[in-house]
């Protein structure tokens, strides 16, 4: 997980590791939103023991949802 967290900038790191129950990420195109959201989901599962079925991540398209799912799976593999 440290490898993934080390690639984030300060704002991204704060969003991923926030202790708040709910986090909203609003940013422009190409700013790393998908990476931040996927990393946060993996972080919550791997570091905080949150069951995957208790996490809701919303995207606007099926393509984005697939990308998010694949990244979370990849990041969880890296974290273990």
Kinemage of the C-alpha trace (Angstrom):
@kinemage 1
@onewidth
@group {chain A} dominant
@subgroup {mainchain}
@vectorlist {calphas} color= white
{ca unk a 1} P 0.000 0.000 0.000
{ca unk a 2} L 2.899 2.363 0.720
{ca unk a 3} L 3.971 2.064 -2.915
{ca unk a 4} L 0.540 3.295 -4.043
{ca unk a 5} L 0.347 6.070 -1.452
{ca unk a 6} L 3.822 7.287 -2.390
{ca unk a 7} L 2.643 8.079 -5.919
{ca unk a 8} L -0.054 10.506 -4.740
{ca unk a 9} L 0.326 14.257 -4.381
{ca unk a 10} L -0.547 15.967 -1.087
{ca unk a 11} L -4.236 16.545 -1.885
{ca unk a 12} L -4.706 13.050 -3.282
{ca unk a 13} L -3.003 11.522 -0.246
{ca unk a 14} L -5.291 13.486 2.089
{ca unk a 15} L -8.394 12.239 0.254
{ca unk a 16} L -7.255 8.602 0.289
{ca unk a 17} L -6.241 8.501 3.959
{ca unk a 18} L -9.004 10.731 5.359
{ca unk a 19} L -10.587 9.437 8.544
{ca unk a 20} L -13.917 10.968 7.521
{ca unk a 21} L -16.686 8.476 6.851
{ca unk a 22} L -17.667 10.093 3.565
{ca unk a 23} L -15.286 11.692 1.081
{ca unk a 24} L -16.290 13.591 -2.039
{ca unk a 25} L -13.668 14.061 -4.726
{ca unk a 26} L -14.300 16.887 -7.188
{ca unk a 27} L -11.569 17.710 -9.680
{ca unk a 28} L -10.993 18.440 -13.332
{ca unk a 29} L -10.273 16.065 -16.179
{ca unk a 30} L -6.947 14.273 -15.980
{ca unk a 31} L -6.359 15.146 -12.337
{ca unk a 32} L -6.261 11.549 -11.070
{ca unk a 33} L -9.788 11.170 -9.654
{ca unk a 34} L -10.122 7.526 -10.676
{ca unk a 35} L -6.722 6.700 -9.194
{ca unk a 36} L -7.646 8.471 -5.950
{ca unk a 37} L -11.024 6.759 -5.642
{ca unk a 38} L -9.664 3.305 -6.478
{ca unk a 39} L -6.770 3.789 -4.062
{ca unk a 40} L -9.163 4.908 -1.312
{ca unk a 41} L -11.368 1.844 -1.791
{ca unk a 42} L -8.316 -0.439 -1.667
{ca unk a 43} L -6.990 1.487 1.368
{ca unk a 44} L -10.265 1.091 3.257
{ca unk a 45} L -10.379 -2.631 2.522
{ca unk a 46} L -6.688 -3.421 3.126
{ca unk a 47} L -5.843 -1.030 5.985
{ca unk a 48} L -9.125 -0.359 7.767
{ca unk a 49} L -10.780 -3.752 7.397
{ca unk a 50} L -13.895 -2.326 5.750
{ca unk a 51} L -15.818 -5.074 3.905
{ca unk a 52} L -15.947 -4.387 0.162
{ca unk a 53} L -19.729 -4.727 0.118
{ca unk a 54} L -19.984 -1.771 2.542
{ca unk a 55} L -18.316 0.658 0.109
{ca unk a 56} L -20.232 2.674 -2.485
{ca unk a 57} L -18.291 4.315 -5.312
{ca unk a 58} L -20.327 6.067 -7.995
{ca unk a 59} L -19.256 6.689 -11.585
{ca unk a 60} L -21.109 8.191 -14.537
{ca unk a 61} L -20.541 5.424 -17.090
{ca unk a 62} L -20.258 1.644 -17.234
{ca unk a 63} L -16.790 2.049 -18.747
{ca unk a 64} L -15.657 4.117 -15.763
{ca unk a 65} L -17.165 1.563 -13.373
{ca unk a 66} L -15.229 -1.241 -15.051
{ca unk a 67} L -12.019 0.777 -14.921
{ca unk a 68} L -12.605 1.475 -11.226
{ca unk a 69} L -13.259 -2.202 -10.422
{ca unk a 70} L -10.144 -3.370 -12.279
{ca unk a 71} L -7.944 -0.791 -10.576
{ca unk a 72} L -9.259 -1.654 -7.116
{ca unk a 73} L -8.518 -5.322 -7.780
{ca unk a 74} L -5.017 -4.442 -9.010
{ca unk a 75} L -4.322 -2.184 -6.017
{ca unk a 76} L -5.525 -4.824 -3.555
{ca unk a 77} L -3.120 -7.319 -5.116
{ca unk a 78} L -0.281 -4.809 -4.712
{ca unk a 79} L -1.298 -4.149 -1.101
{ca unk a 80} L -1.148 -7.806 -0.086
